[in-house]
Amino acid sequence: MLRLRNDAVRWREIDREVVAIDLDSSMYLSTNESGVLLWRRLADGTTRAELVEELVRTFGIDPVRAEADVAGFLDELEARNLLERE
């Protein structure tokens, strides 16, 4: 299970965009529409497979592309130490 680290980030959804602050680095982060979808799921806790499935279902994209998009998104969050695995 993957989840955002609540102790590491504060965020709000504003006008179909997530606006977040990385509390460790004080960096501002934002996402596009697909990122909002992934972010919401990560806030509640989810799996990589569920994230891929959600992109395929919502945006009608190819599963291979969805997997690549999810991998890139998760890599970025992991590099910033914003994810935890349960």
C-alpha positions as CSV (number, residue, x, y, z in Angstrom):
1,M,0.0,0.0,0.0
2,L,1.3,3.5,-0.9
3,R,0.3,6.6,1.0
4,L,1.4,10.2,1.1
5,R,3.4,11.0,4.2
6,N,1.1,13.4,6.1
7,D,4.0,14.6,8.2
8,A,5.9,15.6,5.1
9,V,3.4,17.5,3.0
10,R,0.5,19.8,3.2
11,W,-1.9,20.2,0.3
12,R,-5.1,21.5,-1.0
13,E,-7.1,20.9,-4.2
14,I,-7.9,24.2,-5.9
15,D,-9.5,24.5,-9.3
16,R,-8.7,21.0,-10.5
17,E,-5.1,21.3,-9.4
18,V,-3.3,20.1,-6.3
19,V,-1.2,22.7,-4.6
20,A,1.3,21.2,-2.0
21,I,4.2,22.3,0.1
22,D,7.0,19.8,0.8
23,L,7.5,20.6,4.5
24,D,11.1,19.4,4.6
25,S,12.3,21.5,1.7
26,S,9.6,24.2,1.7
27,M,9.2,23.6,-2.0
28,Y,5.9,24.3,-3.7
29,L,4.5,21.4,-5.8
30,S,1.6,21.3,-8.2
31,T,0.0,18.7,-10.4
32,N,-2.0,18.5,-13.6
33,E,-5.4,16.8,-13.9
34,S,-4.1,13.3,-13.9
35,G,-1.8,14.1,-11.0
36,V,-4.8,15.3,-9.0
37,L,-6.4,11.9,-9.5
38,L,-3.3,10.1,-8.4
39,W,-2.7,12.4,-5.5
40,R,-6.2,11.9,-4.1
41,R,-5.8,8.2,-4.2
42,L,-2.4,8.3,-2.5
43,A,-3.8,10.5,0.2
44,D,-6.3,7.7,1.1
45,G,-3.8,4.9,0.5
46,T,-3.7,2.8,-2.7
47,T,-1.6,0.4,-4.7
48,R,0.4,1.0,-7.9
49,A,-1.9,-1.3,-9.8
50,E,-5.0,0.7,-8.6
51,L,-3.3,4.0,-9.8
52,V,-2.7,2.5,-13.2
53,E,-6.2,1.2,-13.4
54,E,-7.7,4.6,-12.4
55,L,-5.8,6.4,-15.2
56,V,-6.9,3.9,-17.8
57,R,-10.5,4.1,-16.6
58,T,-10.7,7.8,-16.3
59,F,-8.7,9.0,-19.2
60,G,-9.0,6.0,-21.6
61,I,-5.3,5.7,-22.1
62,D,-3.3,2.6,-22.9
63,P,-2.2,0.6,-19.8
64,V,1.5,0.8,-20.8
65,R,1.3,4.6,-21.0
66,A,-0.6,4.7,-17.7
67,E,2.0,2.5,-16.0
68,A,4.8,4.8,-17.3
69,D,2.9,7.9,-16.0
70,V,2.3,6.3,-12.6
71,A,6.0,5.2,-12.4
72,G,7.2,8.8,-13.1
73,F,4.8,10.3,-10.6
74,L,5.7,7.9,-7.9
75,D,9.4,8.3,-8.6
76,E,9.1,12.0,-8.2
77,L,7.3,11.7,-4.9
78,E,9.7,9.0,-3.6
79,A,12.7,11.2,-4.6
80,R,11.2,14.0,-2.3
81,N,10.5,11.4,0.4
82,L,6.8,12.1,0.3
83,L,5.6,8.5,0.1
84,E,5.3,5.8,2.7
85,R,4.7,2.1,2.1
86,E,2.5,0.2,4.4
